[in-house]
């Protein structure tokens, strides 16, 4: 059984012009011709075309493809082994590329599409990606996490600078209240805690008083948060925790 050039082009997903070119350069000459002189391709020709297209997909130039296929010492099994090795290497390379793209997608979803220089300029020696895996594992299923991703996806370097400055101002205000001996359940401290909650709501996700209380508990339960706040002023983590709880109680009373 033989096939016309149009049929073969349809089978293989190539153009008729490509098949004509392969014939002209001697890479794939059809085994038969019709009475009218039209090209007719056999099953053997189709097997050779499959080999050609495979090597072309891997980037081999036509001259090298011809040399590989016309090697008198090569047998079909040798070609299959070579193709398997090449395909395995290609898969590994594509998997690495896919992993790199996924990493870039995650960074962009979290709004951290900044250059290393910009990250250092905005966050200093604090790595904003440091605990991302843990955060995703613990809260990735929550609406708050998804909302935070959506909101921060468009933040620029200037946005992050403004956010950091605002948060620093809230922390300084709270630290100054503590240093002045203002009780954590005073109106001033509770107002600062409420400003903290509203900042989170406006910047990251809708933070209810109940959720804010959970954050306050985490500030004293997780040594990393405790250390971060106590580096601003010793005892600030506990003071902020107490002010958050007092503010939540004020709202429900």
C-alpha positions as a Markdown table, in Angstrom:
| # | Residue | x | y | z |
|---|---|---|---|---|
| 1 | Unk | 0.0 | 0.0 | 0.0 |
| 2 | Unk | 1.3 | 3.5 | -0.8 |
| 3 | Unk | 0.2 | 7.0 | 0.0 |
| 4 | Unk | 0.2 | 10.3 | -1.8 |
| 5 | Unk | 2.2 | 13.2 | -0.7 |
| 6 | Unk | -0.9 | 15.0 | 0.5 |
| 7 | Unk | -1.9 | 12.0 | 2.6 |
| 8 | Unk | 1.6 | 11.7 | 4.1 |
| 9 | Unk | 1.6 | 15.4 | 4.9 |
| 10 | Unk | -1.7 | 15.0 | 6.7 |
| 11 | Unk | -0.4 | 11.9 | 8.7 |
| 12 | Unk | 2.8 | 13.6 | 9.8 |
| 13 | Unk | 1.6 | 17.1 | 10.4 |
| 14 | Unk | 4.1 | 18.6 | 7.9 |
| 15 | Unk | 3.6 | 20.6 | 4.7 |
| 16 | Unk | 3.8 | 19.2 | 1.2 |
| 17 | Unk | 6.6 | 21.6 | 0.5 |
| 18 | Unk | 8.6 | 20.0 | 3.3 |
| 19 | Unk | 8.2 | 16.6 | 1.8 |
| 20 | Unk | 9.2 | 17.9 | -1.6 |
| 21 | Unk | 12.3 | 19.5 | 0.0 |
| 22 | Unk | 13.2 | 16.2 | 1.7 |
| 23 | Unk | 13.0 | 14.5 | -1.6 |
| 24 | Unk | 15.0 | 17.1 | -3.4 |
| 25 | Unk | 17.9 | 16.8 | -1.0 |
| 26 | Unk | 17.8 | 13.0 | -0.9 |
| 27 | Unk | 16.7 | 12.7 | 2.7 |
| 28 | Unk | 13.4 | 11.1 | 2.0 |
| 29 | Unk | 12.8 | 9.9 | -1.6 |
| 30 | Unk | 9.5 | 8.2 | -2.1 |
| 31 | Unk | 9.8 | 4.5 | -3.1 |
| 32 | Unk | 7.3 | 4.7 | -5.9 |
| 33 | Unk | 5.8 | 7.0 | -8.5 |
| 34 | Unk | 2.4 | 6.9 | -10.0 |
| 35 | Unk | 1.9 | 6.5 | -13.8 |
| 36 | Unk | 1.5 | 10.3 | -13.8 |
| 37 | Unk | 4.8 | 10.7 | -12.0 |
| 38 | Unk | 3.4 | 11.7 | -8.7 |
| 39 | Unk | 5.2 | 10.7 | -5.5 |
| 40 | Unk | 3.9 | 7.6 | -3.6 |
| 41 | Unk | 5.2 | 6.7 | -0.1 |
| 42 | Unk | 5.4 | 3.2 | 1.3 |
| 43 | Unk | 5.2 | 2.1 | 4.9 |
| 44 | Unk | 9.0 | 2.0 | 5.0 |
| 45 | Unk | 9.1 | 5.6 | 3.8 |
| 46 | Unk | 6.7 | 6.6 | 6.6 |
| 47 | Unk | 9.0 | 4.9 | 9.2 |
| 48 | Unk | 12.0 | 6.9 | 7.9 |
| 49 | Unk | 9.9 | 10.1 | 8.0 |
| 50 | Unk | 9.1 | 9.4 | 11.6 |
| 51 | Unk | 12.8 | 9.0 | 12.4 |
| 52 | Unk | 13.5 | 12.3 | 10.5 |
| 53 | Unk | 10.9 | 14.2 | 12.4 |
| 54 | Unk | 12.0 | 12.9 | 15.7 |
| 55 | Unk | 15.6 | 14.0 | 15.2 |
| 56 | Unk | 14.4 | 17.3 | 13.8 |
| 57 | Unk | 12.3 | 17.9 | 17.0 |
| 58 | Unk | 15.5 | 17.4 | 19.0 |
| 59 | Unk | 17.2 | 20.1 | 17.0 |
| 60 | Unk | 19.4 | 18.0 | 14.7 |
| 61 | Unk | 20.3 | 19.6 | 11.4 |
| 62 | Unk | 19.1 | 17.8 | 8.2 |
| 63 | Unk | 22.7 | 16.9 | 7.2 |
| 64 | Unk | 23.3 | 15.1 | 10.5 |
| 65 | Unk | 19.9 | 13.4 | 10.4 |
| 66 | Unk | 20.8 | 12.0 | 7.0 |
| 67 | Unk | 24.1 | 10.7 | 8.3 |
| 68 | Unk | 22.5 | 9.0 | 11.2 |
| 69 | Unk | 19.8 | 7.3 | 9.2 |
| 70 | Unk | 22.1 | 6.3 | 6.3 |
| 71 | Unk | 24.8 | 4.8 | 8.6 |
| 72 | Unk | 25.2 | 1.2 | 7.3 |
| 73 | Unk | 26.3 | -0.1 | 10.7 |
| 74 | Unk | 23.2 | 1.2 | 12.5 |
| 75 | Unk | 20.2 | -1.0 | 13.0 |
| 76 | Unk | 16.6 | -0.1 | 14.0 |
| 77 | Unk | 17.3 | -1.1 | 17.7 |
| 78 | Unk | 20.3 | 1.2 | 17.8 |
| 79 | Unk | 18.1 | 4.1 | 16.6 |
| 80 | Unk | 15.5 | 3.3 | 19.2 |
| 81 | Unk | 18.1 | 3.2 | 22.0 |
| 82 | Unk | 19.6 | 6.5 | 20.8 |
| 83 | Unk | 16.2 | 8.1 | 20.6 |
| 84 | Unk | 15.3 | 6.8 | 24.1 |
| 85 | Unk | 18.4 | 8.3 | 25.5 |
| 86 | Unk | 17.9 | 11.7 | 23.8 |
| 87 | Unk | 14.2 | 11.8 | 24.8 |
| 88 | Unk | 15.0 | 11.0 | 28.4 |
| 89 | Unk | 17.6 | 13.8 | 28.5 |
| 90 | Unk | 15.0 | 16.2 | 26.8 |
| 91 | Unk | 12.4 | 15.3 | 29.4 |
| 92 | Unk | 14.8 | 16.0 | 32.3 |
| 93 | Unk | 15.6 | 19.3 | 30.8 |
| 94 | Unk | 12.0 | 20.2 | 30.3 |
| 95 | Unk | 11.2 | 19.2 | 33.9 |
| 96 | Unk | 13.8 | 21.5 | 35.2 |
| 97 | Unk | 12.5 | 24.3 | 33.0 |
| 98 | Unk | 9.0 | 23.6 | 34.2 |
| 99 | Unk | 10.2 | 23.7 | 37.8 |
| 100 | Unk | 11.9 | 27.1 | 37.2 |
| 101 | Unk | 8.7 | 28.5 | 35.6 |
| 102 | Unk | 6.6 | 27.2 | 38.6 |
| 103 | Unk | 8.9 | 28.9 | 41.0 |
| 104 | Unk | 8.7 | 32.2 | 39.1 |
| 105 | Unk | 4.9 | 31.8 | 39.0 |
| 106 | Unk | 4.8 | 31.3 | 42.8 |
| 107 | Unk | 7.0 | 34.3 | 43.3 |
| 108 | Unk | 4.8 | 36.5 | 41.1 |
| 109 | Unk | 1.5 | 35.2 | 42.8 |
| 110 | Unk | 3.0 | 36.3 | 46.1 |
| 111 | Unk | 3.8 | 39.7 | 44.7 |
| 112 | Unk | 7.5 | 39.2 | 45.1 |
| 113 | Unk | 8.3 | 39.8 | 41.5 |
| 114 | Unk | 11.3 | 42.0 | 42.5 |
| 115 | Unk | 14.9 | 41.7 | 41.5 |
| 116 | Unk | 17.4 | 40.6 | 44.2 |
| 117 | Unk | 18.6 | 44.2 | 44.5 |
| 118 | Unk | 15.0 | 45.5 | 44.9 |
| 119 | Unk | 14.3 | 42.8 | 47.6 |
| 120 | Unk | 17.3 | 43.9 | 49.5 |
| 121 | Unk | 16.4 | 47.5 | 49.2 |
| 122 | Unk | 12.8 | 46.9 | 50.4 |
| 123 | Unk | 13.3 | 44.1 | 53.0 |
| 124 | Unk | 17.0 | 44.5 | 54.0 |
| 125 | Unk | 18.4 | 41.3 | 55.3 |
| 126 | Unk | 15.0 | 39.8 | 55.9 |
| 127 | Unk | 14.1 | 37.2 | 53.2 |
| 128 | Unk | 10.4 | 37.5 | 52.5 |
| 129 | Unk | 10.4 | 34.0 | 50.9 |
| 130 | Unk | 12.1 | 32.4 | 53.9 |
| 131 | Unk | 9.0 | 30.7 | 55.3 |
| 132 | Unk | 6.8 | 30.6 | 52.2 |
| 133 | Unk | 6.7 | 26.8 | 52.1 |
| 134 | Unk | 5.6 | 26.7 | 55.7 |
| 135 | Unk | 3.0 | 29.4 | 55.2 |
| 136 | Unk | 1.6 | 27.6 | 52.2 |
| 137 | Unk | 1.5 | 24.3 | 54.0 |
| 138 | Unk | -0.3 | 25.8 | 57.1 |
| 139 | Unk | -2.6 | 28.3 | 55.5 |
| 140 | Unk | -2.6 | 27.6 | 51.8 |
| 141 | Unk | -6.1 | 26.2 | 51.9 |
| 142 | Unk | -7.6 | 29.3 | 53.6 |
| 143 | Unk | -9.5 | 32.2 | 52.0 |
| 144 | Unk | -7.1 | 34.6 | 53.8 |
| 145 | Unk | -4.1 | 33.1 | 52.0 |
| 146 | Unk | -5.7 | 33.2 | 48.6 |
| 147 | Unk | -6.9 | 36.8 | 49.2 |
| 148 | Unk | -3.4 | 37.8 | 50.2 |
| 149 | Unk | -1.9 | 36.3 | 47.1 |
| 150 | Unk | -4.4 | 38.1 | 44.9 |
| 151 | Unk | -3.8 | 41.5 | 46.6 |
| 152 | Unk | -0.1 | 41.4 | 46.7 |
| 153 | Unk | 0.4 | 40.1 | 43.1 |
| 154 | Unk | 0.4 | 43.6 | 41.7 |
| 155 | Unk | 2.5 | 45.3 | 44.4 |
| 156 | Unk | 5.5 | 47.2 | 43.2 |
| 157 | Unk | 8.8 | 48.0 | 44.9 |
| 158 | Unk | 7.3 | 51.4 | 45.9 |
| 159 | Unk | 4.2 | 49.6 | 47.3 |
| 160 | Unk | 6.3 | 47.4 | 49.5 |
| 161 | Unk | 8.3 | 50.3 | 50.7 |
| 162 | Unk | 5.1 | 52.2 | 51.7 |
| 163 | Unk | 3.8 | 49.0 | 53.4 |
| 164 | Unk | 7.0 | 48.5 | 55.4 |
| 165 | Unk | 7.1 | 52.1 | 56.5 |
| 166 | Unk | 3.5 | 51.9 | 57.6 |
| 167 | Unk | 4.0 | 48.7 | 59.6 |
| 168 | Unk | 7.2 | 50.1 | 61.1 |
| 169 | Unk | 5.3 | 53.2 | 62.3 |
| 170 | Unk | 2.6 | 51.0 | 63.9 |
| 171 | Unk | 5.4 | 49.0 | 65.7 |
| 172 | Unk | 7.1 | 52.2 | 66.9 |
| 173 | Unk | 3.9 | 53.6 | 68.2 |
| 174 | Unk | 3.2 | 50.4 | 70.1 |
| 175 | Unk | 6.8 | 50.2 | 71.4 |
| 176 | Unk | 6.6 | 53.9 | 72.6 |
| 177 | Unk | 3.4 | 53.2 | 74.5 |
| 178 | Unk | 5.0 | 50.2 | 76.2 |
| 179 | Unk | 8.1 | 52.2 | 77.1 |
| 180 | Unk | 5.9 | 55.0 | 78.6 |
| 181 | Unk | 4.3 | 52.4 | 80.8 |
| 182 | Unk | 0.9 | 52.7 | 79.1 |
| 183 | Unk | -1.2 | 49.6 | 80.0 |
| 184 | Unk | -1.8 | 47.2 | 77.2 |
| 185 | Unk | -5.6 | 47.4 | 77.9 |
| 186 | Unk | -5.6 | 51.2 | 77.8 |
| 187 | Unk | -7.6 | 53.0 | 75.1 |
| 188 | Unk | -4.3 | 54.2 | 73.4 |
| 189 | Unk | -2.8 | 50.7 | 73.2 |
| 190 | Unk | -6.1 | 49.2 | 72.0 |
| 191 | Unk | -6.4 | 51.9 | 69.3 |
| 192 | Unk | -2.8 | 51.0 | 68.2 |
| 193 | Unk | -3.8 | 47.3 | 68.0 |
| 194 | Unk | -6.9 | 48.2 | 66.0 |
| 195 | Unk | -4.7 | 50.2 | 63.6 |
| 196 | Unk | -2.6 | 47.1 | 63.3 |
| 197 | Unk | -5.6 | 45.0 | 62.4 |
| 198 | Unk | -6.9 | 47.5 | 59.9 |
| 199 | Unk | -3.5 | 47.6 | 58.3 |
| 200 | Unk | -3.5 | 43.9 | 57.7 |
| 201 | Unk | -7.1 | 44.1 | 56.4 |
| 202 | Unk | -6.2 | 46.8 | 53.9 |
| 203 | Unk | -2.9 | 45.3 | 52.8 |
| 204 | Unk | -3.2 | 41.5 | 52.8 |
| 205 | Unk | -6.6 | 40.0 | 53.8 |
| 206 | Unk | -9.8 | 40.6 | 55.7 |
| 207 | Unk | -8.6 | 40.3 | 59.3 |
| 208 | Unk | -11.5 | 39.9 | 61.7 |
| 209 | Unk | -11.0 | 40.5 | 65.5 |
| 210 | Unk | -11.1 | 36.8 | 66.0 |
| 211 | Unk | -8.4 | 36.2 | 63.4 |
| 212 | Unk | -6.4 | 39.1 | 64.8 |
| 213 | Unk | -6.5 | 37.4 | 68.2 |
| 214 | Unk | -5.1 | 34.2 | 66.6 |
| 215 | Unk | -2.3 | 36.3 | 65.2 |
| 216 | Unk | -1.6 | 37.8 | 68.7 |
| 217 | Unk | -1.4 | 34.3 | 70.2 |
| 218 | Unk | 1.1 | 33.3 | 67.5 |
| 219 | Unk | 3.3 | 36.3 | 68.2 |
| 220 | Unk | 4.0 | 34.9 | 71.7 |
| 221 | Unk | 3.8 | 31.2 | 70.8 |
| 222 | Unk | 6.2 | 31.2 | 67.9 |
| 223 | Unk | 9.8 | 32.1 | 69.0 |
| 224 | Unk | 10.5 | 33.6 | 65.5 |
| 225 | Unk | 7.7 | 36.1 | 65.9 |
| 226 | Unk | 8.6 | 36.8 | 69.5 |
| 227 | Unk | 12.2 | 37.5 | 68.5 |
| 228 | Unk | 11.1 | 39.8 | 65.6 |
| 229 | Unk | 9.0 | 42.0 | 67.9 |
| 230 | Unk | 11.4 | 41.8 | 70.9 |
| 231 | Unk | 14.2 | 43.0 | 68.6 |
| 232 | Unk | 12.2 | 46.2 | 68.2 |
| 233 | Unk | 11.8 | 46.5 | 71.9 |
| 234 | Unk | 12.1 | 43.8 | 74.6 |
| 235 | Unk | 8.7 | 42.6 | 75.6 |
| 236 | Unk | 6.9 | 44.1 | 72.6 |
| 237 | Unk | 5.5 | 40.7 | 71.4 |
| 238 | Unk | 3.7 | 40.1 | 74.7 |
| 239 | Unk | 2.6 | 43.8 | 74.9 |
| 240 | Unk | 1.2 | 43.6 | 71.4 |
| 241 | Unk | -0.5 | 40.3 | 72.2 |
| 242 | Unk | -2.2 | 41.7 | 75.2 |
| 243 | Unk | -3.3 | 44.9 | 73.4 |
| 244 | Unk | -4.8 | 42.8 | 70.5 |
| 245 | Unk | -6.8 | 40.6 | 73.0 |
| 246 | Unk | -8.0 | 43.7 | 74.9 |
| 247 | Unk | -9.1 | 45.4 | 71.6 |
| 248 | Unk | -11.0 | 42.3 | 70.5 |
| 249 | Unk | -12.7 | 42.1 | 73.9 |
| 250 | Unk | -13.6 | 45.8 | 73.6 |
| 251 | Unk | -15.3 | 45.2 | 70.2 |
| 252 | Unk | -17.4 | 42.4 | 71.6 |
| 253 | Unk | -18.4 | 44.0 | 74.8 |
